[in-house]
Amino acid sequence: MLTNLDFLGNGRLWPPKSERKRLQRYRDNRLLFQGEHHEVFKEIWQRLFRVEWQLSVEIVLNWPKRLSTLWADLLIGERPSLSDSKDKENGSVYFEGLADKINLWKSAYIAAIDTSRYGDSVFKVRRDDKGNVKISVIPPEFWFPIVSPTDAKEITHHVIAWPSLKDYENPLNTDGTLHVEVHTPEAIGYREYKLPPHGGTLGAPIAESMEENTAGRMLIVHCPGLETSDTVYGMDDYDDLTSVMQELEVRFAQVAKVLDKHGDPKMYGPSSVLVKDEMTGKLKADVGDYWPVDDEESPPGYIVWNAQLEHSFTQIKGLMEQFYMLSETSPAVFGKIESGLAESGSALKRLFMAPLAKVNRVRMNFDPALREVLTIAAILDGKDENSIVPVIGWKDGLPDDEAEQVNMASTAVSAGISSKRSAMKRAFGLDDEQTDEEMRQIEAESKAEMLDSPDAPLDDGGDDNGDE
């Protein structure tokens, strides 16, 4: 890890040596996410083809992408609610509007995918040239945190360093520009270096400037995956699964090779069927549509063998069980639910116990990170940081069983342990304003029904004095 800014000095190698293993992991995981598994699982082809290098059997089981989108869907797919603990009346409206203005939830979804595949996601909050507040998700390969020499978890500077995009896209380019931002709570430093886009030796900065940080806090927000006490970087979701995914792809590809051979088997038969090719001089079989067999000749046939495919499928089944355990998922999250196992919302949640526990762990880091992003955005939007405390109401990402929710709410009201208003909010996920409007509508409809009832008391408008 980096503990000072010396790695940006004249004559230093880029990228820093201490960060190269992390950057290589990011690149490998990006290739896995994109389905370019042959670039990462190179040893697979040696097992699959051996001497048959001209043969190409490629089965890509893109579990990495499926896993990353699964966690993002469960975390962000059902939009969370926003409120302000210091302004309960208007805070919700303000933060919901701010979230829409800065496209918060789309950025959060992208960050959730990055946290899954890289172990780290990085938000940047800023003002654009027109003064509008913007947030963006920075690829973590461009992020170089500086930590305290005495505390590996305390970030003192955020360094964002990236090559010009046009330079980065050309791997043969030897002339490029490295853009660098150094973020602290007090200021933002900008530098530019001449550097080939894929690394080299840094010279002196060709441009350098400073800007005051008016927000008074870091404009870069880091959201890690699974954390440990000895590093600032999070752990990705792919590392524990790499060997299992490799073996699954080998098994499926081997089965495909066997089935291809069975689909086009070699023939055997008596030598009398062979004829000489006048062009090549080689013997070949001319079987035609009919092949008579004399008593002394062996009948023709196809070469087949017992490939023991049932053992391959047994191994695949065992590998999938290990995959579900290591990835903290289950067949249910991918739609494989046996009949009768999930006939209610509570039953479905029981099938999702492991995935929901994983999402809760991810949420522990996303909640403070997104609240910090909202706070910075509100400050840049003109709010006083002492007057706002954003609160995020998270959802579980599962479809709601409305019949079950209504039944539970009705039971709570009947038992006298909940008011109708609170039960309505829980059952339908309403905010205070929506709940008040719904209560008024129910009361109005109830009065209208009473007036329309034949048993309702009549009012003739006269005085009832008992006279005939």
N, C-alpha and C positions, 0 to 999 in steps of 0.2 A: 504494500500500500504506500501511497505518497504522503509525506508529512511536511513538505515545503514546496515552493515554486521553482526549485533549482532545475527541475526537469525541462523547464522552458528556456534554459540558458543557452548561450552561444556555444555551438559545438556538441550539444547533446543529441543522442540518437532518438529518433521518433519512429514509432511510439515508444514510451518508456519501457524498459526491460521488465520491470515489476508488473506491468499491466498486460503483457503479451499473451499470457496464458488465458486470462479473462477474455480478452478480445477474440482469441481463437475459439473459445467456447461459444461466444456470441455468434460467430460466423458459422460454426458447425450447426448450432441450434436453428439459425435462420434457414440453412439449407434443408434441415429436417422438416421444418414447418412448411417450406415451399415444395416439399416432395422430391427434392434432389438427393435422395438417399444414397445413390451410388457414389456421390462425392464424399460421403462420410463413412459409409460401410464398405470400404474398398476390399476388405478381406473376404466379403461375401462372394465376390465373383470368382475368387480362387477356389472356393469350396464348390460353387455351382458348376463351373465350366471345366475346371482342370485343364485338359488339353483341347477342349472344344471352344477355343477363343472366338471362333467365327460365329458361334451360336449366341443368340441373344434372347434370354428369358428374363423379363423384368417385371416383377410384381411389387408395386409400392403400396404398402399398407400405411396410409398417412395418419397414424394414430396421434402424432404430435399436434398436428393442426386441429384434429377433432377434440383433443383434450383441452387445448388452449381456448378454443371457442366455447367449449362446455363451461369452463370456469368463468369466463367473461359473461356468458349468458345467465348463469345462476347468480352472479354478483350484480350485474348492471342491467340485464335484460328486462327486468321489471323495474321501471323507473322509481328510484327512491324519492321520498318527499323531503322538503327543506323547510326549516323554520329558524327563528332567532330567539334564543332563550332570554335576551334582554328586551326584545320588542315582540311580544306574543301576538299583538294585533296586526301589525303591518310587516313584521319581519319575514313571514312566509311569502307574502306577495313580492317583496323586494328580492329575496334570494332566488325564488323561482324565476322571476324575470331576468335576473343576472345570469342564472344558469343557462337560460335560453339564449341570451345575448352572446355569451362566450362559448356556446356549444359545449357545455361542460360534460354532458353524459356521453357524447360521442367520443370526446377525448379520453374520458375515463374508461370506456370500452377498449379503446386502442391500448391504453396503459395496462389494462388487465391482461390483454394478450401478451404484451411485453413482459409483464411480471411473471407470467407462466413460462414463456419460452426462454427468457434470459435470466430470470431471477431478480431483475431490476427494471423499474420504469421511472422516467424522469419528466416532470412537468416544468414548463417555463411560463411564467406570467409576465406580461409586458404591455406597453402601449405601442400601437402602430403609429405610422407617420401622421395619421389624422387624429391621434389622441384617444382612439378607441381601445378598450381593454381587450387583450387577446390572450389565449392560452394555447400552448402547443405541447406535443409529446416529443421529447428529444430521444433519438436512438441512443441507448446506453453505451454503444461503442464510441460515441463522441463525448462521453461524460467521464471526467477524471476528478474525483473528490480528493481534497486534501484533509487529512484527519490530524487530530492532535497527537503529538508524540507520546503523550501519556494516556490517551484514551482512543482506542480504535473505533469507537462508535460515535465520537464527536467530530462532526465535519466543520472545519474552520473556513474553507473556501470551496466553492464549486467552480471547476474549470470545464468549460465547454469548448471543444476544439474539433473543427471539421474542415475538410478540404472543399474547394469549390466544386459544386455538383458536376459541372461540365468536365472538370479535370478528373473527378473520381470515376466517372463512367467509362473513361478510356484507360484500360490497364497498361497501354504502351506509352502513355504520356509521362515524360520525365520532367516536365516543367509545370508547376502548379502553385497554388496559394493555400496556406493553412490559416484559417480564421480562428482566433482565440478570444474567448470571453472569460474574465476572472470575476466571479461574483462574491461579494461580502455583504453584510447588512448595511454598510455605509456607502459603498461605491461599486461601480462596474468598470472594470478595465478592459479595453479593446486592444488587440494586437493582430498584426498580420506578418506571416513569415513566407519566404519563398521555400517551397518544399515539394518534391514529387508527391502525388496524391497517395501513394501506397507506402510512404515512409522514406527515411533518409536522415541526414544530419541537419539540425537547425542552425541557421545563421542568426545574425542580429535581426530584430524586428524591422520590417520595412515601413511599418506604420504603427502608431501607438497613441492612445488617448484614454481619458478617464471621464466618467459621468457619475454624478451624485445619485445615490439610490434613495429616492424620496419616500419609498415605502417603509424604510427603516428595518426591513427584514429581508432575508434571502429571497430572491425572485425565482430560485430553482428549488423544487421540492422533489425529494427522492422518496419513492415508494418501493421497498424491497419485498421479496417473497419470504420464504422461510428464513428466519434470522438465527444466527448464533452469536455468542459473546465475543468472538475473537476476530470478527471482520465486519466491515460496513456493508459488504455486498450480500445480496440475498441468494438463495439457492433456487435453481430452476426446477421445472417439473419433468425434464427429460432425462437427466443424468442417471437416475435409478432404473430407468426403463430401456436404456439403449441396448443392453445385451439381450433382453427379452424380445424387443422389436426386431433385432437382427435375426434371431433364431426363427421367429415367426415368418419373416420374409423368406428365409432359406427353406423352411419346410414347405410353404405354399409354392415356391418356385420349383422345388424338387418334385412335388406332386404334379405340377403342370408339365414338367419334362417327361415324367413317366406316362401321363395320359396322352401326351403328344405322340410318344413312341407307340403306344397301343393303338392310337388312331390311324397310324400309317405303318403297320408291322411289315417285316421282311417275310418273303415266301420261301418255301423249300419244296422240292419235288424231284422227280427222276431227271437224269441228265439228258434224256432223249428230247426234252422240250427245248433244249438250248440250240440256237441257230447262230451262225457266224455272220457278223455285220461286215458287209463287203467294204464299207468305207473305213472302218477302224480295225477290222480283223479280230475284234473281241467277240466273245460269246455272250449272248443275252437270251433271256427267256421271252418267247412270244406266246403268251398264254391264251390270248383271244378270249372269246366268250364261252368256249367249250373245250374241255380237256379230257379226252378218253383215257382210261387207265386199264392197261392189260393186267392179266393175272400176276405176271412176274414183276410188275412195277410197283413201287411204293406210291401211295396216293399223295398228292400235293397238300400243302397246308401252310399255315402262318406260324412264325416263331413268336411265341408268347411266353411270359414267365410270371411267376407270382411275385409282385413287387412289394408285398407286405404293406400296402397303403393303410391298412387299419392301424398299424403301429404309428404311422405318421399323424393320423388324425387323433390318436390317443395323446401323442405328444403335444399337438396343437391345443387340445383341450386343456392339458395341464399348464401349458404356457399362458393361455388366456386367463386361467385362474390366478396365476402369479401376476399377470398384468393388472387384473382388477384390484388385487391386494396392494401392489406397489403404487399404483396410481390413485388409490383411495376412491375408486369408483365401484360400480356394480353393473351387471347387464341391464338393470332397470333404467339407468340414466341414459342408455343408448336405445331405449325403446323396446328391449326384450323383457316384457313383463308377462309372466304366465297367467292364464285365466284365473280370476278369483283372488289374486294376491293383492290387488290395489283397487278395491271397489269404493274407496272413500279417500278424502284428502289426507286424513290421519294415517291411513294404511300406506298411502304413497310416501308420506314423509318417513315412515319406518323403513321402507325400502331404500330411502335416500339418506339414511343416517350418516354413513361414512362420507359421501360427497358434501352433505350440508355441514358436517364438522370441518371439512377442509375449507369450505367457503367462509365459514365463521373465522377461521384462522387467517385467511387472506384479508377479510374485512377488518381485522384488528389493525392492519397497517394502512389499508385504504381509507378508513374513516378519518384518522388524524391528518393524513396527507391531503385528502379532498377538502377537509375543513380549513386547512392552511391555505390551499389554493383559493378557496372562496374568500377567506379573510384578506389575502393579498389583493385579489381582484376588486373587492369592495373598497379597500384603501385607495387603490389606483382610480377607482370610480368616484372618489370624493368622500367616502365615509370615514368617520373617526373610529380608529381601531378599538377604542375603549367603549364604544357604544354598540358593538356587534359581537355576537357569539353564535356562529352558524351551527345548526344541529341537523344531522342527516337521519331521516327515518328509513332504515334499510328494509327491503323485502327479501323473501327467501327465493324468489325466482321460479317458484312452482305455480302451476295453475291453481286458482282458488276453487274450492268446492263450496259454492254459494249455499247449497241446501244444508250442508253441514255447519257452515258458519252461522246461518240464520237459526238453525236448531239450537246451537250452543248459546247464541245470544238470547233467544227466547227462554231457554232453561235458566240462564243467569238472572233474567228479569223476574221470572216466576218464583225463583228461590229467594228473591229479595237481596241478592248480593251485587246487583248492578242496576243503574238507572237506565231508562229507555234510551236516553241520549248517548250515553257511553257505549251501550250495546250496539246502537246503530253505527257509531263511528268505527267500532271494531269489525263489525260484520261486513260493512261495505267499503271500508277504507276511506271514509269521508273526512274532510277537514272541518274546522269549527264553523266556518261560514256555510258550507254545504249542509252540515248537520242541522244548523238553525233553520235554514230554508226548508229542509225536508220535514222538520218538526212542525213548522207553520203550515205546510201543505197538508200534512196528516190531520192537524187540528181543524183546518178549514173543511176538508173532505168529511171528517167525522160530524161536524155541525150540519153540513149539507145533507148527509144521510139521515140525521135525526129529524130534520125538517120534512124530508120526503117520506118518512115512515108513517103508515096509517095510524099507528098508536101515538103519534106525537100530539101533545095538547094543542087545541085550537084557540086562537085569539081572535074574537069577533070585534074587537076594538071598542065595545061598549062597557058600561059599568054594570057589574053584577051586584044588584042590591036586594035580590030575593023577591022582587015584585013580579006578579004575573002580567 
